[in-house]
Amino acid sequence: MPLKTSSFKKELFKQDFRNVGWISIVYLVGIFFTVPLQLMMALNAEYGVEPSNAGLFSTTFSFEIQAFFLLIMPVLMAVFLYRYLHVKEASDFIHSLPVRREKLFNYHLISGLILLLIPIIVNSLILLLSHLFADVSEFYTYGDLAYWTLLMVIITILTFMSGVFIGTLTGLSAVQGIFTYILLLFPAGIVLLVSYHIHFYVNGFSGNLIMDSALERFSPIVNVLEYYPLGSQEEFLPVDYLDLGIYLFISIGFYFSARIIYKKRQLESASSAIALPSLKPVLKYGMTFCFALSGGLYFSELQNSYPWIMVGYVIGAVFGYLLAAMLIEKTWRVYSWSHVKDLVIYGITAGILMTLLPLLWQSYESYIPDESNVEYAFLGNGYHQYEDNLLQDDPSLIRSEKGIETVRHFHEELIEKDEPLNRGDRYYFIAYKLKSGEEVYRYYEIDESAFSDELAQISETEEYKEIHYPAVKISPEKVQKISLQPIGPDSSPISLLDPERIEAFLESYQQDIYKLSYEEMVSPQGLRTQADLVVEGEDSQFLSLYPSYKQTMQWLKEEELYDQVMIQADDINRVEILPWRESEGLPAPVAFDQRKARGEEAWTVKEEEKLSLAITGTQDQDEGEYLVAVYYDSNANYFDVLSFTKEEAPGFITDHFMGNQ
């Protein structure tokens, strides 16, 4: 008898290989072509390779194609391996065999895992042998190979076990494949959807924060696909070790859950969308909820008003509920009073939750940490900017009592004036690191004009300028070269190589930055020159110079570099000037292009004396009296656009347009 049982097990494995062995072969060949074969071609002396810290996930090894095989083949294996569950005749035959259900489930599971892991192990051995017998240090190390193997194995197991788990819940193979990806994406999707809807009702909260800071942690698919092989970032891994450990733990959970469901599911559930009747309400109301949120989000983007958001909720909920009912009942004839009653109950419950939501979050909206508990504060445009500052060796964060108090005062004004549905012209992200180690984040979208006084107080602090002008923190000893070149004219850069000149230039620039007013920061005057700083051991730094930087301009004149570095009238071919009397809320370059497209004829000025005055206009404005387009050569391939208010405009411009009225 034991001999017969052993023989039967072998036949099961053989049958599985006949049915799904092709998936293993495709997986093996796919990985081989994207990793070992690419390595062999790259070892060719004629193949140009740039050094990279991304290891086996660098662009040399086509990470996108690796991810495709990694996320597709295990799901196909789960679908085809357990397809007998979804075909009534096959299900009846397999389960009539003299093998307990639990063992039958495990036999197929082990077959699938072996067939999926063999391609990874074989390719890993090829890469290991390549490292032993060839110099592949430019491409990967033993550590890179170990990590690559670990990631491929764990993500493969997780994706496969997700497919197996879903396969036990449904009676349709197509539904199994679709629902597997929905399961892997669902946590990230629902967190993002809920976050954006909380933003509609709670001031200071934003779905952008979740998307920027933690979204990838909720989905292995997002976690893998979010990675981009940036060779300059050391130890930047597609998925960190903690997440891999969590994924392995979840895979074990999927195994035990799937085994229990497999033992309990009825054979008659083959060809049913949901194999367990108890899960049908979960699917029905889950789809209703998700589609309702999607509908609300869609109409919020179109209309940005609460009545239209409610319309989106209703339309989305009805559509999602009916779609779920059709899927469960396998017919489009799902219109009955019982469904109407279910939708009414859902609507009442959702309405109560939406009413309570703002009340539950009142303490969140009004909370500002006490100054004595704050270690440092940050004010910027988003979480990524904050994260970048934390990654620096000397992060430029607001630590002084005066600076922290200024941020807190600005935060108080935002709470008082901002509204959740307000769509301003700028994002502001506030972060506090408390002495207890806790971090507090808030997002606001505001109109700068409504908070100009508060923004001026913050923007003019030294710490804020050090965040937004990081070049002021660079040590002159680390700067190897500075290249100065005006933006626009076709000219060669001027290089500063002497350490004393570099130090003097940076000192002048630093003095100018610390003296900048808020108006000069948001709307600099004149045409800019770019400085490219080559810093030892760091990425290049870029900074802009404007004619209003008095100390720097004086230093350039003393060094007899001013005429070469800053744009002069003789660098300009012409300027074209148009009136800009109506406020459109558009950037000056866009407004100028629109007027030209409408056929408005611009006044062309070429006199050198007038050109010198015309290029003193303001940049980055979205309203004014006159638009000035500056052309550096005879064609129109590139031009800068400045603007003037009526009070600031040179006399020759106001005289010309007033005379033409």
C-alpha positions as CSV (number, residue, x, y, z in Angstrom):
1,M,0.0,0.0,0.0
2,P,2.7,2.6,0.8
3,L,4.4,1.8,-2.5
4,K,1.1,2.5,-4.4
5,T,0.7,5.8,-2.5
6,S,4.3,6.8,-3.4
7,S,3.7,5.9,-7.0
8,F,0.5,7.9,-7.0
9,K,2.3,11.0,-5.7
10,K,4.8,10.7,-8.6
11,E,2.0,10.5,-11.1
12,L,0.5,13.7,-9.7
13,F,3.8,15.5,-10.1
14,K,4.2,14.2,-13.6
15,Q,0.7,15.3,-14.5
16,D,1.3,18.8,-13.1
17,F,4.5,19.1,-15.1
18,R,2.6,18.1,-18.3
19,N,0.0,20.7,-17.6
20,V,2.0,23.7,-16.3
21,G,5.7,22.8,-17.1
22,W,5.6,25.2,-20.0
23,I,5.1,28.1,-17.6
24,S,8.3,27.1,-15.8
25,I,10.2,26.9,-19.1
26,V,9.0,30.3,-20.1
27,Y,10.0,31.7,-16.7
28,L,13.5,30.1,-17.0
29,V,14.1,31.4,-20.5
30,G,12.7,34.8,-19.7
31,I,15.0,35.4,-16.8
32,F,17.9,34.0,-18.7
33,F,17.4,36.4,-21.6
34,T,17.1,39.4,-19.3
35,V,19.9,38.7,-16.8
36,P,22.6,36.0,-17.7
37,L,22.4,36.6,-21.4
38,Q,22.6,40.4,-21.0
39,L,25.7,39.8,-18.7
40,M,27.4,37.7,-21.4
41,M,26.8,40.4,-24.0
42,A,27.9,43.1,-21.6
43,L,31.2,41.4,-21.0
44,N,32.0,42.0,-24.6
45,A,34.7,44.7,-24.8
46,E,32.7,46.7,-27.3
47,Y,29.6,46.9,-25.1
48,G,29.7,50.2,-23.2
49,V,28.7,49.9,-19.6
50,E,28.4,52.7,-17.0
51,P,29.2,51.7,-13.4
52,S,26.0,51.3,-11.3
53,N,25.2,50.6,-7.7
54,A,21.9,49.0,-8.7
55,G,23.5,45.6,-9.2
56,L,21.3,43.1,-11.0
57,F,18.5,45.6,-11.1
58,S,20.4,48.1,-13.2
59,T,19.3,49.2,-16.7
60,T,21.8,46.7,-18.1
61,F,19.6,43.9,-17.0
62,S,16.2,45.4,-18.0
63,F,14.5,45.5,-14.6
64,E,11.2,46.3,-16.2
65,I,11.2,43.0,-18.1
66,Q,12.3,41.1,-15.0
67,A,9.4,42.6,-13.1
68,F,7.0,41.5,-15.9
69,F,8.0,37.9,-15.6
70,L,8.1,38.1,-11.8
71,L,4.5,39.4,-11.5
72,I,3.0,37.4,-14.4
73,M,4.3,33.9,-14.4
74,P,3.4,32.9,-10.8
75,V,-0.2,34.0,-11.3
76,L,-0.4,32.0,-14.5
77,M,1.0,29.0,-12.6
78,A,-1.7,29.4,-9.9
79,V,-4.5,29.7,-12.5
80,F,-3.5,26.7,-14.6
81,L,-2.4,24.5,-11.7
82,Y,-5.7,24.8,-9.9
83,R,-7.9,25.1,-13.0
84,Y,-9.5,21.7,-12.1
85,L,-11.3,23.5,-9.3
86,H,-13.2,25.6,-11.8
87,V,-14.3,22.8,-14.2
88,K,-17.0,20.6,-12.7
89,E,-16.0,17.4,-14.5
90,A,-12.3,17.8,-13.6
91,S,-13.1,18.7,-10.0
92,D,-15.4,15.6,-9.5
93,F,-12.7,13.3,-11.0
94,I,-9.7,14.7,-9.0
95,H,-11.6,14.7,-5.7
96,S,-12.8,11.1,-6.3
97,L,-9.2,9.9,-6.1
98,P,-8.1,8.1,-2.9
99,V,-6.3,11.1,-1.6
100,R,-7.4,13.4,1.2
101,R,-8.2,17.0,0.1
102,E,-5.4,18.5,2.3
103,K,-2.8,16.2,0.7
104,L,-4.1,16.9,-2.8
105,F,-3.9,20.6,-2.2
106,N,-0.3,20.3,-0.9
107,Y,0.8,18.1,-3.8
108,H,-0.2,20.7,-6.3
109,L,1.2,23.5,-4.2
110,I,4.6,21.9,-3.9
111,S,4.6,21.2,-7.7
112,G,3.9,24.8,-8.5
113,L,6.6,26.1,-6.1
114,I,9.2,23.7,-7.4
115,L,8.4,24.6,-11.0
116,L,8.6,28.4,-10.2
117,L,11.7,28.3,-8.0
118,I,13.9,26.1,-10.3
119,P,14.2,28.9,-13.0
120,I,15.4,31.3,-10.3
121,I,17.9,28.9,-8.8
122,V,19.2,27.8,-12.2
123,N,19.8,31.5,-13.3
124,S,21.3,32.3,-9.9
125,L,23.8,29.4,-10.3
126,I,24.7,30.7,-13.8
127,L,25.4,34.2,-12.3
128,L,27.4,32.7,-9.4
129,L,29.6,30.7,-11.8
130,S,30.0,33.9,-13.9
131,H,31.2,35.7,-10.8
132,L,33.7,32.9,-10.1
133,F,35.2,32.6,-13.5
134,A,34.9,36.1,-14.9
135,D,35.4,39.7,-13.7
136,V,31.8,40.9,-13.3
137,S,32.6,43.4,-10.5
138,E,31.3,46.3,-12.6
139,F,27.9,44.6,-12.7
140,Y,27.2,42.9,-9.4
141,T,28.7,41.5,-6.2
142,Y,28.0,38.4,-4.3
143,G,25.7,40.5,-2.0
144,D,23.8,41.8,-5.1
145,L,23.3,38.2,-6.3
146,A,22.1,37.0,-2.9
147,Y,19.6,39.9,-2.6
148,W,18.4,39.4,-6.2
149,T,17.8,35.7,-5.5
150,L,16.0,36.5,-2.2
151,L,13.7,39.1,-3.8
152,M,12.9,36.9,-6.8
153,V,12.1,33.9,-4.6
154,I,9.9,35.8,-2.0
155,I,8.0,37.9,-4.5
156,T,7.4,34.8,-6.6
157,I,6.1,32.8,-3.6
158,L,3.9,35.8,-2.5
159,T,2.4,36.2,-6.0
160,F,1.8,32.5,-6.4
161,M,0.3,32.1,-3.0
162,S,-2.0,35.1,-3.7
163,G,-3.2,33.3,-6.8
164,V,-3.7,30.0,-5.0
165,F,-5.7,31.7,-2.2
166,I,-8.0,33.5,-4.7
167,G,-8.3,30.3,-6.6
168,T,-9.9,28.6,-3.6
169,L,-12.4,31.5,-3.2
170,T,-13.7,31.5,-6.8
171,G,-15.0,29.0,-9.3
172,L,-13.8,30.8,-12.5
173,S,-10.3,30.9,-13.7
174,A,-10.6,34.3,-15.4
175,V,-12.0,35.7,-12.1
176,Q,-9.0,34.1,-10.3
177,G,-6.5,35.9,-12.4
178,I,-8.2,39.3,-12.2
179,F,-8.9,39.0,-8.5
180,T,-5.3,38.0,-7.7
181,Y,-4.1,41.3,-9.0
182,I,-6.9,43.2,-7.3
183,L,-5.9,41.5,-4.1
184,L,-2.2,42.5,-4.5
185,L,-3.2,46.1,-5.4
186,F,-6.3,46.5,-3.2
187,P,-4.6,47.7,0.1
188,A,-2.7,50.4,-1.7
189,G,-5.7,51.4,-3.8
190,I,-8.2,51.6,-0.9
191,V,-5.8,53.5,1.3
192,L,-5.2,56.0,-1.5
193,L,-8.9,56.3,-2.2
194,V,-9.9,56.7,1.4
195,S,-7.0,59.2,2.0
196,Y,-8.2,61.5,-0.9
197,H,-11.8,61.4,0.4
198,I,-10.7,62.3,4.0
199,H,-8.9,65.2,2.3
200,F,-12.3,66.5,1.1
201,Y,-13.5,66.9,4.7
202,V,-10.5,67.3,6.9
203,N,-8.2,70.4,6.7
204,G,-4.5,69.7,6.6
205,F,-4.8,66.1,5.4
206,S,-3.8,65.0,1.9
207,G,-3.8,61.8,-0.1
208,N,-0.6,63.2,-1.6
209,L,1.2,62.5,1.7
210,I,0.2,58.9,1.7
211,M,1.1,58.5,-2.0
212,D,4.5,60.1,-1.5
213,S,5.5,58.6,1.8
214,A,4.1,55.1,2.3
215,L,1.9,53.9,-0.6
216,E,4.4,51.3,-1.8
217,R,4.3,49.6,1.6
218,F,0.7,48.5,1.0
219,S,1.2,46.6,-2.3
220,P,4.0,44.4,-3.5
221,I,3.2,45.3,-7.1
222,V,3.6,49.0,-6.4
223,N,6.7,48.3,-4.2
224,V,8.4,46.5,-7.1
225,L,7.3,48.7,-10.0
226,E,8.0,52.0,-8.2
227,Y,11.7,51.2,-8.3
228,Y,13.9,52.8,-10.9
229,P,17.5,51.7,-11.2
230,L,19.3,54.9,-10.3
231,G,23.0,54.0,-10.2
232,S,24.0,57.1,-8.2
233,Q,22.0,56.0,-5.2
234,E,23.8,53.4,-3.1
235,E,21.8,50.8,-1.2
236,F,18.7,51.8,-3.0
237,L,16.8,48.5,-3.2
238,P,13.6,47.7,-5.0
239,V,12.1,46.2,-1.8
240,D,13.7,46.5,1.6
241,Y,14.4,43.5,3.8
242,L,11.7,44.3,6.3
243,D,9.1,44.3,3.5
244,L,10.4,41.0,2.2
245,G,10.0,39.5,5.6
246,I,6.4,40.8,5.8
247,Y,5.7,39.4,2.4
248,L,7.0,36.0,3.4
249,F,4.8,36.1,6.5
250,I,1.8,37.0,4.4
251,S,2.5,34.2,2.0
252,I,2.4,31.7,4.9
253,G,-0.9,33.2,6.0
254,F,-2.3,32.8,2.4
255,Y,-1.2,29.1,2.5
256,F,-3.1,28.3,5.7
257,S,-6.1,30.3,4.7
258,A,-6.2,28.6,1.2
259,R,-5.8,25.2,2.7
260,I,-8.7,25.7,5.1
261,I,-11.0,27.1,2.4
262,Y,-10.0,24.2,0.0
263,K,-11.1,21.7,2.6
264,K,-14.5,23.4,3.2
265,R,-15.5,24.5,-0.3
266,Q,-18.3,22.6,-2.0
267,L,-17.5,20.8,-5.3
268,E,-20.7,22.4,-6.7
269,S,-19.1,25.9,-6.5
270,A,-17.1,25.2,-9.7
271,S,-18.1,27.9,-12.3
272,S,-19.4,30.2,-9.6
273,A,-17.8,33.6,-9.2
274,I,-17.6,33.3,-5.4
275,A,-17.2,29.8,-4.0
276,L,-18.1,30.6,-0.4
277,P,-21.6,32.1,0.0
278,S,-20.5,34.0,3.1
279,L,-18.2,36.1,1.0
280,K,-20.8,37.3,-1.4
281,P,-22.0,40.2,0.7
282,V,-18.3,41.2,1.2
283,L,-17.8,41.3,-2.6
284,K,-21.1,43.1,-3.1
285,Y,-20.6,45.9,-0.6
286,G,-16.8,46.1,-1.1
287,M,-17.3,46.8,-4.8
288,T,-20.1,49.3,-4.0
289,F,-17.8,51.2,-1.6
290,C,-14.9,51.3,-3.9
291,F,-16.9,52.4,-6.9
292,A,-18.6,55.0,-4.8
293,L,-15.2,56.5,-3.8
294,S,-14.0,56.4,-7.4
295,G,-17.2,58.2,-8.5
296,G,-16.8,60.9,-5.9
297,L,-13.1,61.4,-6.8
298,Y,-14.0,61.6,-10.5
299,F,-16.6,64.4,-10.0
300,S,-14.4,66.2,-7.5
301,E,-11.8,66.6,-10.2
302,L,-14.4,67.9,-12.6
303,Q,-16.4,70.2,-10.4
304,N,-14.7,70.4,-6.9
305,S,-17.9,70.9,-5.0
306,Y,-19.7,68.9,-2.3
307,P,-23.0,68.5,-4.3
308,W,-21.1,67.0,-7.3
309,I,-19.1,64.8,-5.0
310,M,-22.3,63.4,-3.6
311,V,-23.6,62.8,-7.1
312,G,-20.4,60.8,-7.8
313,Y,-21.0,58.8,-4.7
314,V,-24.5,57.9,-5.7
315,I,-23.6,57.0,-9.3
316,G,-20.5,55.0,-8.3
317,A,-22.3,53.1,-5.6
318,V,-25.2,52.1,-7.9
319,F,-22.9,51.0,-10.7
320,G,-20.6,49.1,-8.3
321,Y,-23.5,47.3,-6.6
322,L,-25.1,46.3,-9.9
323,L,-21.8,45.1,-11.3
324,A,-21.2,43.0,-8.2
325,A,-24.7,41.5,-8.4
326,M,-24.3,40.6,-12.0
327,L,-21.0,38.9,-11.3
328,I,-22.4,36.9,-8.4
329,E,-25.7,35.9,-10.2
330,K,-24.1,35.6,-13.6
331,T,-26.8,37.5,-15.3
332,W,-27.6,41.1,-16.1
333,R,-31.2,40.7,-14.9
334,V,-30.5,41.9,-11.3
335,Y,-33.2,44.5,-10.9
336,S,-35.3,43.7,-7.8
337,W,-36.6,45.5,-4.8
338,S,-34.2,43.6,-2.5
339,H,-31.3,45.3,-4.3
340,V,-33.0,48.7,-3.9
341,K,-33.4,48.0,-0.2
342,D,-29.7,47.0,0.1
343,L,-28.6,50.2,-1.6
344,V,-30.8,52.3,0.7
345,I,-29.3,50.7,3.7
346,Y,-25.8,51.2,2.3
347,G,-26.6,54.9,1.5
348,I,-27.9,55.6,5.1
349,T,-24.8,54.0,6.6
350,A,-22.4,55.9,4.3
351,G,-24.3,59.2,5.0
352,I,-23.9,58.7,8.8
353,L,-20.2,58.0,8.4
354,M,-19.6,61.1,6.2
355,T,-21.4,63.2,8.8
356,L,-19.3,61.9,11.6
357,L,-16.0,62.0,9.8
358,P,-15.3,65.7,10.2
359,L,-16.3,65.6,13.9
360,L,-13.9,62.7,14.5
361,W,-11.0,64.6,13.0
362,Q,-11.5,68.0,14.7
363,S,-8.5,67.5,17.0
364,Y,-6.4,66.6,14.0
365,E,-7.3,69.8,12.2
366,S,-6.6,72.1,15.1
367,Y,-3.5,70.3,16.5
368,I,-0.2,72.3,16.5
369,P,2.6,71.0,18.7
370,D,3.7,73.1,21.6
371,E,7.0,74.9,20.8
372,S,8.7,73.4,23.8
373,N,8.1,69.9,22.4
374,V,9.4,70.5,18.9
375,E,12.9,69.5,18.0
376,Y,12.8,71.0,14.6
377,A,10.2,72.1,12.0
378,F,10.1,72.0,8.2
379,L,8.2,74.1,5.7
380,G,8.3,73.2,2.0
381,N,6.4,72.1,-1.0
382,G,6.1,68.3,-0.3
383,Y,7.2,65.2,1.6
384,H,9.9,64.3,-0.9
385,Q,11.6,67.7,-0.3
386,Y,11.5,67.0,3.4
387,E,12.8,63.5,2.9
388,D,15.7,64.8,0.8
389,N,16.7,67.1,3.6
390,L,16.7,64.3,6.1
391,L,19.0,62.2,3.8
392,Q,21.6,65.0,3.7
393,D,24.5,64.8,6.1
394,D,23.6,68.3,7.4
395,P,19.9,68.7,6.9
396,S,18.7,72.3,6.7
397,L,15.8,72.2,9.0
398,I,14.3,75.0,11.2
399,R,15.6,74.5,14.7
400,S,15.8,78.0,16.2
401,E,13.0,79.1,18.6
402,K,12.2,82.1,16.4
403,G,12.0,80.0,13.3
404,I,9.8,77.3,14.9
405,E,7.5,79.9,16.4
406,T,7.2,81.5,12.9
407,V,6.2,78.2,11.4
408,R,3.6,77.6,14.2
409,H,2.1,81.1,13.6
410,F,1.8,80.4,9.9
411,H,0.2,77.0,10.7
412,E,-2.4,78.8,12.9
413,E,-3.3,81.1,10.0
414,L,-3.6,78.1,7.6
415,I,-6.0,76.4,10.0
416,E,-8.1,79.5,10.3
417,K,-8.3,80.4,6.6
418,D,-7.8,77.3,4.6
419,E,-10.7,75.0,3.5
420,P,-10.5,71.3,2.5
421,L,-11.8,71.9,-1.1
422,N,-9.8,75.0,-1.6
423,R,-7.5,74.7,-4.7
424,G,-4.9,77.3,-4.3
425,D,-1.9,78.0,-6.5
426,R,0.7,76.4,-4.3
427,Y,1.2,73.4,-2.0
428,Y,2.7,73.8,1.5
429,F,3.9,70.9,3.5
430,I,4.6,71.4,7.3
431,A,6.5,68.8,9.3
432,Y,7.4,68.8,13.0
433,K,9.8,66.4,14.6
434,L,8.9,66.2,18.3
435,K,11.4,65.5,21.1
436,S,9.5,62.3,21.8
437,G,10.5,61.0,18.3
438,E,7.0,61.4,16.9
439,E,6.6,63.3,13.6
440,V,3.6,65.5,12.6
441,Y,2.7,66.1,9.0
442,R,0.2,68.6,7.4
443,Y,-0.5,69.4,3.8
444,Y,-2.2,72.6,2.6
445,E,-3.1,74.0,-0.8
446,I,-3.3,77.8,-0.6
447,D,-3.4,81.0,-2.6
448,E,-0.1,82.7,-1.8
449,S,-1.7,86.2,-2.0
450,A,-3.9,85.4,1.0
451,F,-0.9,84.6,3.2
452,S,1.7,87.0,1.8
453,D,2.5,88.5,5.2
454,E,2.9,85.1,7.0
455,L,4.9,83.7,4.1
456,A,7.2,86.7,4.1
457,Q,8.0,86.2,7.8
458,I,8.9,82.6,7.2
459,S,10.6,82.9,3.8
460,E,13.0,85.7,5.1
461,T,14.4,83.5,7.9
462,E,17.9,82.2,7.4
463,E,16.8,78.5,7.9
464,Y,14.1,78.7,5.3
465,K,16.6,80.2,2.8
466,E,19.1,77.4,3.6
467,I,16.4,74.9,2.7
468,H,15.5,76.5,-0.6
469,Y,19.0,77.8,-1.5
470,P,21.1,74.8,-0.5
471,A,24.2,76.3,-2.2
472,V,24.6,78.7,0.7
473,K,25.6,75.7,2.9
474,I,28.3,74.4,0.6
475,S,31.8,74.7,2.0
476,P,34.1,76.6,-0.4
477,E,36.9,74.1,0.2
478,K,34.8,71.3,-1.4
479,V,34.0,73.3,-4.6
480,Q,36.4,72.4,-7.4
481,K,35.0,74.6,-10.1
482,I,32.3,77.1,-10.8
483,S,31.0,77.7,-14.3
484,L,29.0,80.8,-15.0
485,Q,26.9,81.1,-18.1
486,P,23.9,83.4,-18.9
487,I,20.7,81.6,-19.9
488,G,19.7,82.5,-23.4
489,P,22.6,83.9,-25.4
490,D,24.8,81.5,-27.2
491,S,28.1,82.0,-25.2
492,S,30.8,80.0,-23.6
493,P,30.8,79.5,-19.9
494,I,33.3,81.4,-17.7
495,S,35.1,79.1,-15.2
496,L,36.3,79.9,-11.7
497,L,39.1,77.6,-10.6
498,D,41.1,79.6,-8.1
499,P,40.1,78.7,-4.5
500,E,40.3,82.3,-3.4
501,R,38.0,83.5,-6.2
502,I,35.6,80.6,-5.5
503,E,35.4,81.5,-1.8
504,A,34.9,85.2,-2.6
505,F,32.1,84.4,-5.1
506,L,30.3,82.1,-2.6
507,E,30.6,84.6,0.2
508,S,29.0,87.4,-2.0
509,Y,26.3,85.0,-3.1
510,Q,25.6,84.0,0.5
511,Q,25.2,87.6,1.6
512,D,22.8,88.3,-1.2
513,I,20.6,85.3,-0.4
514,Y,20.4,86.1,3.3
515,K,19.3,89.7,2.4
516,L,16.6,88.6,-0.1
517,S,13.1,89.8,0.5
518,Y,10.1,87.6,0.0
519,E,9.1,89.5,-3.1
520,E,12.6,89.1,-4.6
521,M,12.5,85.3,-3.9
522,V,9.1,84.7,-5.5
523,S,9.5,87.2,-8.4
524,P,13.1,87.9,-9.2
525,Q,13.9,90.8,-11.5
526,G,16.0,90.7,-14.6
527,L,17.5,87.9,-16.7
528,R,19.3,85.2,-14.9
529,T,22.7,83.6,-15.2
530,Q,23.3,80.0,-14.1
531,A,26.2,78.9,-12.0
532,D,27.2,75.3,-12.0
533,L,29.2,74.2,-9.0
534,V,31.4,71.1,-9.2
535,V,31.5,69.8,-5.6
536,E,34.0,67.1,-4.4
537,G,32.2,63.9,-3.6
538,E,28.7,65.2,-4.3
539,D,26.4,65.9,-7.2
540,S,26.7,69.2,-9.1
541,Q,24.9,72.2,-7.6
542,F,23.1,74.8,-9.7
543,L,22.2,78.3,-8.6
544,S,20.8,81.3,-10.3
545,L,22.2,84.9,-10.3
546,Y,20.0,87.9,-10.9
547,P,21.0,91.6,-11.4
548,S,19.4,92.4,-8.0
549,Y,22.1,90.4,-6.2
550,K,24.1,93.5,-5.4
551,Q,27.1,91.9,-3.6
552,T,27.6,89.3,-6.3
553,M,27.2,91.9,-9.1
554,Q,29.8,94.1,-7.4
555,W,32.2,91.2,-7.1
556,L,31.8,90.3,-10.8
557,K,32.5,93.9,-11.7
558,E,35.6,94.0,-9.6
559,E,36.8,90.8,-11.3
560,E,35.9,92.3,-14.7
561,L,33.5,89.4,-15.3
562,Y,30.2,91.3,-15.2
563,D,29.9,92.0,-18.9
564,Q,30.7,88.4,-19.8
565,V,28.5,86.7,-17.3
566,M,25.4,88.9,-17.1
567,I,23.2,89.5,-20.1
568,Q,23.7,92.9,-21.7
569,A,21.7,94.8,-24.2
570,D,24.1,93.9,-27.0
571,D,23.4,90.2,-26.3
572,I,19.8,90.7,-27.3
573,N,18.4,90.8,-30.9
574,R,15.1,92.4,-30.0
575,V,12.2,92.5,-27.5
576,E,8.5,92.2,-28.3
577,I,6.1,93.9,-26.0
578,L,2.4,93.3,-25.6
579,P,-0.2,94.8,-23.2
580,W,-1.4,92.5,-20.4
581,R,-4.2,94.4,-18.8
582,E,-6.5,91.6,-17.8
583,S,-5.6,89.3,-14.9
584,E,-5.8,85.7,-16.2
585,G,-3.9,83.9,-13.5
586,L,-1.6,82.5,-16.2
587,P,2.2,82.5,-16.1
588,A,3.7,85.3,-18.3
589,P,5.2,83.0,-21.0
590,V,1.8,81.2,-21.4
591,A,-0.1,84.6,-21.6
592,F,2.4,85.8,-24.2
593,D,2.1,82.7,-26.3
594,Q,-1.7,82.9,-26.2
595,R,-1.8,86.5,-27.4
596,K,0.6,85.7,-30.2
597,A,-1.6,82.8,-31.2
598,R,-4.6,85.0,-31.3
599,G,-2.9,87.2,-33.8
600,E,-2.1,90.2,-31.5
601,E,0.7,92.2,-33.0
602,A,3.6,92.9,-30.6
603,W,5.6,96.1,-30.6
604,T,9.2,95.3,-31.5
605,V,12.1,97.2,-29.9
606,K,15.7,97.0,-31.0
607,E,17.3,100.2,-29.7
608,E,20.1,99.4,-27.3
609,E,19.1,102.1,-24.8
610,K,15.6,100.8,-24.6
611,L,16.7,97.2,-24.5
612,S,18.7,97.9,-21.3
613,L,15.5,99.1,-19.6
614,A,13.2,96.4,-21.1
615,I,15.2,93.6,-19.5
616,T,14.8,94.9,-16.0
617,G,11.3,93.3,-15.8
618,T,10.1,90.7,-13.3
619,Q,10.0,87.0,-13.8
620,D,7.4,84.4,-12.6
621,Q,4.5,86.7,-12.4
622,D,0.9,85.7,-13.3
623,E,-0.5,89.3,-13.7
624,G,0.8,92.7,-14.8
625,E,0.4,95.5,-17.3
626,Y,2.9,94.6,-20.0
627,L,4.6,91.4,-21.3
628,V,8.1,91.6,-22.7
629,A,9.5,88.7,-24.7
630,V,13.3,88.8,-25.0
631,Y,14.9,87.2,-28.1
632,Y,18.6,86.5,-28.2
633,D,18.9,85.8,-31.9
634,S,16.9,86.4,-35.1
635,N,14.8,83.3,-34.8
636,A,12.1,82.5,-32.2
637,N,13.4,79.1,-31.0
638,Y,14.1,80.4,-27.5
639,F,13.0,83.6,-25.6
640,D,12.4,84.7,-22.0
641,V,9.3,86.6,-21.0
642,L,9.4,89.3,-18.3
643,S,6.5,91.5,-17.1
644,F,6.0,95.0,-15.7
645,T,3.3,96.5,-13.6
646,K,2.1,100.0,-14.7
647,E,4.1,101.6,-11.9
648,E,7.3,99.7,-12.7
649,A,7.2,99.9,-16.5
650,P,9.9,102.1,-18.2
651,G,8.5,105.4,-19.5
652,F,9.0,104.5,-23.2
653,I,6.7,101.5,-22.8
654,T,3.9,103.4,-21.0
655,D,4.2,106.3,-23.5
656,H,3.9,104.0,-26.5
657,F,0.8,102.1,-25.4
658,M,-0.9,105.1,-23.9
659,G,-0.4,107.0,-27.1
660,N,-1.9,104.1,-29.1
661,Q,-5.1,104.0,-27.0
